[in-house]
C-alpha cells in the first residue's frame, strides 16, 4: 500500500511559524489534491486544508499549504498552544479504483 | 448540521467478525460516498474502502475480509471485518467523501 512520508515530530514556540512536509509519488501527490488533517488527543481527525490550499469554514488563515511536484507542505503561522497535536497529509492514489493514502503523522509540540 | 454517529465499542475474539455502523444525518445521504478509515494504536490512518452510489471498493490489504454496505432508507453505512486478529485492534472511523466529516470512532478490541 502506497504511503506518504512525514517527519515524526515538529516543534515551535508560541508565535513562531512551523512547516510540516509530506512526500509522495507521481501516483498520489503528483496527480491528485492533497488534504491536511489535525488530530487532537482523543478526537477524530479534523479537515484543515483540502485541494492543496483551501480551508473549510472555521479554520483560521494561520493554516496554509502548498504543493510542488510530489511533495506538499503545511505551514502554521502565529503558533498557538492549542495547535499542539498530530497532523496528517492525505491524497488519493491512482484513479477510480485507487486508494486513499495517508502520511504517518507529525506530532507538533508547542514549547 | 452534518453528523456521523457510529456504533459503540466492541470486544471480539480472534477469528470472529465485527460489524460497525455509521448513521448519517444533516445532509442528503445518497449524494455522498462514505469511506472507512482505521487507526491502530500509535499507527497511521489507514484506508479500508468506500461505498459510492451503492458500489463498494476495498483496499487490497483488506480485500476478502471487509464488506461495506449501506441502507439508504436508514441513512446508515456498515463495515464488517471478518477473521479478526489482534492486529485489527484499532479505532474505526467512517468519513464522508471529501473528508470534511468524520464519525466519532469505534474502538474494536481483538483479544482472546
HADDOCK unambig.tbl for C-alpha pairs under 7 A between the chains (distance, minus, plus):
assign (segid A and resid 44 and name CA) (segid B and resid 102 and name CA) 6.68 0.50 0.50
assign (segid A and resid 44 and name CA) (segid B and resid 104 and name CA) 5.98 0.50 0.50
assign (segid A and resid 44 and name CA) (segid B and resid 105 and name CA) 6.72 0.50 0.50
assign (segid A and resid 47 and name CA) (segid B and resid 99 and name CA) 6.43 0.50 0.50
assign (segid A and resid 47 and name CA) (segid B and resid 100 and name CA) 5.52 0.50 0.50
assign (segid A and resid 99 and name CA) (segid B and resid 59 and name CA) 6.41 0.50 0.50
assign (segid A and resid 100 and name CA) (segid B and resid 47 and name CA) 5.85 0.50 0.50
assign (segid A and resid 101 and name CA) (segid B and resid 47 and name CA) 6.66 0.50 0.50
assign (segid A and resid 102 and name CA) (segid B and resid 45 and name CA) 6.13 0.50 0.50
assign (segid A and resid 102 and name CA) (segid B and resid 46 and name CA) 6.83 0.50 0.50
assign (segid A and resid 103 and name CA) (segid B and resid 44 and name CA) 6.86 0.50 0.50
assign (segid A and resid 104 and name CA) (segid B and resid 44 and name CA) 4.78 0.50 0.50
assign (segid A and resid 105 and name CA) (segid B and resid 44 and name CA) 6.42 0.50 0.50
